[in-house]
Amino acid sequence: MSDGAITQLLVVMESFVMGGVERVTLRLLQALQQAHPELNITVAVQHNSGALASEFNQTLQITELPSGSFAQGKAIRQLALTLHSQLVLFTKGGLSRYQLFLPRGVRSVVVQHVPLALPGLSAGKNALRRLIAAVCYRLVDKVVTVSDGLNQDVCNALRLVPTKVKTIYNPVLTSSVNALARQELPASMLPLPSYFLCVGRLDYQKGYDMLLQIWRQPQLQQQQVFIIGDGPLSNTLSEQIAQLGLSERVHLLGADNNPYRYMQHAKALLLPSRFEGLPTVLVEAAALGTQLVAFDCPHGPKELLNGGSNGYLVAPGDITGFASAVAAIAQGQDKPLPDVSAFFAEAAASNYYQLFTQLCGGR
């Protein structure tokens, strides 16, 4: 490894659900394979299931880990030894706990996608998250954050030296996005009404309960919104939509491997999230020329939307302000969109490969 060449990469993931982390990880690994065919990539996953499972299994070498944290740690160690892995990439912060099992000499990188302190968690649970990160992040070789705001959050919260943390924007865009956006919508959607769009898991983070309150505002009585995604709050949201009398205007479409064909035709992509790291859907929508409305949550929207110059940025939790921004777009009051050229998969793959090479002894 003296020349810094890396030929064996072990990637640790939770599952292949249709989430932002999983989508950008797939794009990153595919871009790395294309740019560096000599790089052998193995994905160790806790659960070989989810909407993206077939695509991962078709294009990458997959190993499903046994159940139980200790057994998984031992399996990751054995994989690293068997494959002669030079570096392990932990795709989510919590997975860095397996750093304790890695053989000596194996380098490691962890990717932090969300703030360390999560709204909705108790103070005790957030303190535990911070404690685990403080320990594990000192053991890994490098922490990658997906936005500058998140970089500052991690450095400040964990008191890490700035050189320990590096910002690399997510590989959000590929050459296939425009082609996917041109695919036909399901026949059941036609004729296509005028609509707004949300894309993301149905969980507390994404703020869909607030979206329902936004859609109750009088200025949006004639507007439709589609929500693409699945998750633990699917049944709860369905019930709330019915109880609030929104069934004719708020539509849950479930998971879809091609949300871009919906983005292409939407009036705007809406992000009512409570927190993010760097919301990939904003980048994807901007690349397709779709207007953007987002809460100014930590972290990412302010950075992407340039403080509100390139999209509507609304104070966190401001239901009325969010509704007003949606209404403004419905009336044709568009804003210029951000430049998202830094988010192409090729750029991210190049940045990650350069980091891997440096950690493995190269220059």
C-alpha positions in Angstrom: 0.0 0.0 0.0 3.0 2.3 -0.1 2.0 3.8 -3.4 -1.5 4.6 -2.1 -3.3 2.3 -4.6 -6.6 1.1 -3.2 -8.0 -2.1 -4.7 -10.3 -3.5 -1.9 -13.1 -1.3 -0.4 -15.5 -2.7 2.2 -18.7 -0.6 2.5 -21.0 -1.1 5.6 -24.8 -0.3 5.2 -28.0 -0.8 7.2 -30.3 -1.8 4.4 -31.4 -0.9 0.8 -34.6 1.0 1.5 -35.6 3.9 -0.7 -33.9 6.5 1.4 -31.6 9.5 0.6 -28.5 7.8 2.1 -29.1 4.6 0.2 -29.7 6.3 -3.1 -26.6 8.5 -2.9 -24.5 5.5 -1.7 -25.6 3.5 -4.7 -24.7 6.3 -7.1 -21.3 6.8 -5.4 -20.4 3.1 -5.6 -21.5 2.8 -9.2 -19.5 6.0 -10.1 -16.4 4.6 -8.3 -16.7 1.3 -10.2 -17.0 3.1 -13.5 -14.1 5.4 -12.9 -11.9 2.8 -11.2 -12.6 -0.7 -12.5 -9.6 -2.0 -10.6 -11.4 -1.2 -7.3 -13.2 -4.2 -5.9 -16.2 -3.1 -3.8 -18.0 -5.3 -1.3 -21.1 -4.1 0.5 -21.8 -5.6 4.0 -25.4 -4.9 4.8 -27.4 -5.6 7.9 -30.6 -6.3 6.0 -30.4 -7.2 2.3 -33.9 -5.8 1.6 -35.7 -2.7 0.5 -36.8 -1.0 -2.8 -33.2 -0.6 -3.9 -32.1 -4.2 -3.1 -32.3 -5.5 -6.7 -30.2 -2.7 -8.1 -27.5 -3.1 -5.4 -27.4 -6.8 -5.9 -27.2 -6.5 -9.7 -24.3 -4.1 -9.7 -22.3 -4.8 -6.5 -20.9 -7.7 -4.4 -23.3 -8.0 -1.4 -22.8 -9.8 1.9 -25.7 -9.9 4.4 -24.5 -9.7 8.0 -25.8 -12.0 10.7 -28.2 -10.6 13.4 -26.9 -9.1 16.5 -24.3 -6.2 16.9 -21.5 -8.4 18.2 -22.0 -11.0 15.5 -22.1 -8.3 12.9 -18.9 -6.8 14.2 -17.1 -10.1 14.0 -18.4 -10.7 10.5 -17.2 -7.3 9.3 -13.8 -8.1 10.8 -13.6 -11.4 9.1 -14.7 -9.9 5.8 -12.0 -7.2 6.1 -9.4 -9.9 6.7 -10.6 -12.3 4.0 -10.9 -9.6 1.3 -7.7 -7.9 2.4 -9.7 -4.6 2.6 -7.6 -1.6 2.8 -10.4 0.7 3.8 -13.9 0.5 5.3 -16.6 3.0 4.5 -19.3 3.4 7.2 -22.2 5.0 5.3 -24.1 6.2 8.4 -22.7 7.6 11.7 -24.0 4.9 14.0 -22.3 2.2 12.0 -18.9 3.6 13.0 -19.3 1.5 16.2 -17.9 -1.4 14.2 -14.6 0.4 14.0 -13.8 -1.4 17.2 -13.7 -4.7 15.3 -11.5 -3.7 12.4 -8.1 -5.3 12.0 -5.1 -3.2 12.7 -3.9 -1.2 9.7 -7.3 -1.0 8.0 -8.3 2.6 7.4 -11.8 3.8 7.9 -14.1 6.7 6.9 -17.6 7.5 8.3 -20.2 9.6 6.5 -22.4 11.9 8.7 -25.6 12.8 6.9 -27.7 14.4 9.6 -27.1 16.6 12.7 -25.7 15.0 15.8 -28.7 16.3 17.9 -31.9 15.2 16.3 -35.2 17.0 17.0 -37.8 14.6 18.3 -35.2 12.6 20.4 -35.0 13.1 24.1 -32.1 15.0 25.6 -30.8 11.7 27.0 -30.8 9.9 23.7 -29.1 12.8 21.9 -26.5 12.9 24.7 -25.9 9.2 24.1 -25.6 9.8 20.3 -23.0 12.5 20.9 -21.1 10.3 23.4 -20.9 7.4 20.9 -19.9 9.7 18.1 -17.2 11.4 20.3 -15.6 8.0 21.0 -16.0 6.4 17.5 -15.2 9.4 15.5 -11.9 9.8 17.2 -11.0 6.2 16.2 -11.9 6.5 12.5 -9.4 8.1 10.2 -11.8 10.6 8.6 -15.3 12.0 9.1 -17.0 13.1 5.9 -19.9 15.5 6.2 -22.3 16.2 3.3 -22.5 20.0 3.8 -20.4 22.7 5.3 -23.1 23.4 7.9 -22.9 19.8 9.1 -19.2 20.0 9.1 -19.3 22.9 11.6 -21.9 21.1 13.7 -19.7 18.0 14.0 -16.5 19.9 14.8 -18.2 22.0 17.4 -20.3 19.3 19.1 -17.4 16.8 19.3 -14.5 19.2 19.5 -12.8 17.6 16.6 -9.9 19.3 14.9 -10.9 20.7 11.5 -8.5 18.4 9.6 -10.4 15.3 10.9 -13.5 16.4 9.1 -14.0 16.9 5.4 -17.0 18.1 3.4 -17.8 16.1 0.3 -21.2 16.9 -1.4 -23.4 13.9 -2.0 -23.3 12.2 -5.5 -26.9 13.3 -6.2 -26.8 13.6 -10.0 -26.0 11.2 -12.8 -26.4 11.4 -16.5 -29.4 9.1 -16.2 -31.5 11.6 -14.2 -32.8 13.5 -17.2 -33.5 10.2 -19.1 -35.5 8.9 -16.1 -37.4 12.2 -15.8 -38.6 11.7 -19.4 -40.2 8.3 -18.7 -43.9 8.2 -18.9 -46.0 8.5 -15.7 -48.3 5.6 -14.8 -51.6 5.6 -16.8 -53.5 6.0 -13.5 -51.9 9.5 -13.1 -53.2 10.7 -16.4 -54.6 13.2 -17.3 -52.0 14.8 -15.1 -53.3 17.5 -12.7 -51.3 20.5 -11.6 -49.5 19.5 -8.4 -46.7 20.1 -5.9 -44.4 17.2 -4.8 -42.7 15.8 -1.7 -40.2 12.9 -1.9 -38.8 11.2 1.2 -39.4 8.6 3.9 -42.6 8.8 5.8 -41.1 9.5 9.2 -40.8 12.2 11.8 -37.8 13.8 10.3 -39.5 14.7 7.0 -42.2 16.8 8.7 -45.3 15.5 6.8 -47.5 16.2 9.8 -46.6 19.9 9.3 -47.3 19.5 5.5 -50.8 18.5 6.3 -51.2 21.7 8.4 -49.8 23.7 5.6 -52.3 22.2 3.2 -55.1 23.3 5.4 -54.3 26.9 4.9 -56.9 28.9 3.0 -54.5 30.0 0.2 -53.9 26.3 -0.8 -57.5 25.1 -1.0 -57.3 24.5 -4.7 -53.8 22.9 -4.7 -52.8 19.2 -5.0 -49.7 17.6 -3.5 -48.3 14.2 -4.2 -46.0 12.4 -1.6 -43.6 9.8 -2.8 -42.1 7.5 -0.2 -42.8 4.9 2.4 -41.9 4.4 6.0 -43.2 3.9 9.6 -45.7 6.7 9.5 -47.5 5.5 6.4 -50.7 4.4 8.2 -50.7 7.3 10.6 -50.5 9.8 7.7 -53.3 8.1 5.8 -55.5 8.4 8.8 -54.6 12.0 9.4 -55.3 12.9 5.8 -58.8 11.4 6.0 -59.5 13.0 9.4 -58.5 16.4 8.2 -60.6 16.1 5.0 -57.6 16.3 2.7 -58.1 13.1 0.8 -59.0 14.9 -2.4 -55.8 17.1 -2.3 -53.1 15.2 -0.5 -52.1 11.9 -2.1 -49.7 9.2 -0.8 -48.2 7.4 -3.8 -45.9 5.1 -1.9 -42.3 4.2 -2.9 -41.2 4.7 -6.5 -37.8 4.0 -8.0 -38.2 6.9 -10.4 -39.4 10.0 -8.6 -37.8 12.2 -11.3 -40.7 11.8 -13.7 -42.9 13.4 -11.1 -40.3 16.1 -10.3 -40.2 17.0 -14.0 -43.8 18.0 -14.0 -44.3 19.4 -10.5 -44.8 23.1 -9.8 -42.3 22.8 -7.0 -40.5 20.3 -4.8 -41.5 20.9 -1.1 -39.2 20.1 1.8 -41.0 20.5 5.2 -38.3 18.6 7.1 -37.3 19.2 10.7 -33.7 18.4 10.0 -31.4 17.3 7.2 -27.8 16.9 6.4 -28.0 17.8 2.8 -31.4 17.2 1.2 -30.7 15.4 -2.1 -34.2 15.9 -3.4 -33.6 19.7 -3.6 -30.6 19.1 -5.7 -32.4 16.7 -8.0 -35.4 19.0 -8.4 -33.1 22.0 -9.2 -31.3 20.0 -11.8 -34.7 19.3 -13.5 -35.7 23.0 -13.4 -38.3 22.6 -10.7 -39.0 25.3 -8.1 -38.0 24.8 -4.5 -39.6 25.5 -1.1 -37.9 24.4 2.1 -37.9 25.0 5.8 -34.6 26.5 7.0 -33.9 23.4 9.1 -30.5 22.2 10.1 -28.6 21.6 7.8 -28.4 22.1 4.1 -31.4 24.1 2.8 -29.9 27.5 3.5 -26.6 26.4 2.0 -28.2 25.0 -1.2 -30.7 27.8 -1.6 -28.1 30.5 -1.0 -30.0 32.0 2.0 -33.3 32.1 0.0 -31.9 33.7 -3.2 -32.3 30.5 -5.2 -35.6 29.1 -3.9 -38.1 29.8 -1.1 -36.5 29.4 2.3 -39.0 29.5 5.2 -38.4 29.8 9.0 -38.6 26.4 10.7 -42.1 25.5 11.6 -43.7 28.6 10.0 -46.8 27.0 8.6 -48.3 30.2 7.2 -45.0 31.3 5.7 -44.6 27.9 3.9 -48.1 28.1 2.6 -47.5 31.6 1.3 -44.4 30.5 -0.5 -46.3 27.6 -2.2 -49.1 30.0 -3.1 -46.6 32.4 -4.7 -45.3 29.6 -6.9 -48.8 28.6 -7.8 -49.3 32.3 -9.0 -46.2 32.1 -11.2 -43.7 33.9 -8.8 -40.7 31.7 -9.6 -37.2 32.2 -8.2 -33.9 31.5 -9.9 -32.5 28.0 -9.1 -29.2 27.1 -7.6 -26.2 25.9 -9.5 -25.9 22.1 -8.7 -23.0 21.2 -10.9 -20.9 20.2 -7.8 -23.3 17.4 -7.1 -22.7 15.1 -10.0 -21.7 11.6 -9.1 -18.4 11.8 -11.0 -17.3 14.8 -8.8 -18.2 13.0 -5.6 -16.5 9.7 -6.7 -13.3 11.7 -7.6 -13.3 13.4 -4.2 -13.9 10.1 -2.3 -11.2 8.2 -4.3 -8.7 11.0 -3.6 -9.5 10.7 0.1 -9.2 6.9 0.1 -5.8 7.1 -1.7 -4.5 9.7 0.7 -5.5 7.5 3.7 -4.0 4.4 2.2 -0.6 6.1 1.9 -0.8 8.0 -1.4 -0.3 11.6 -2.0 
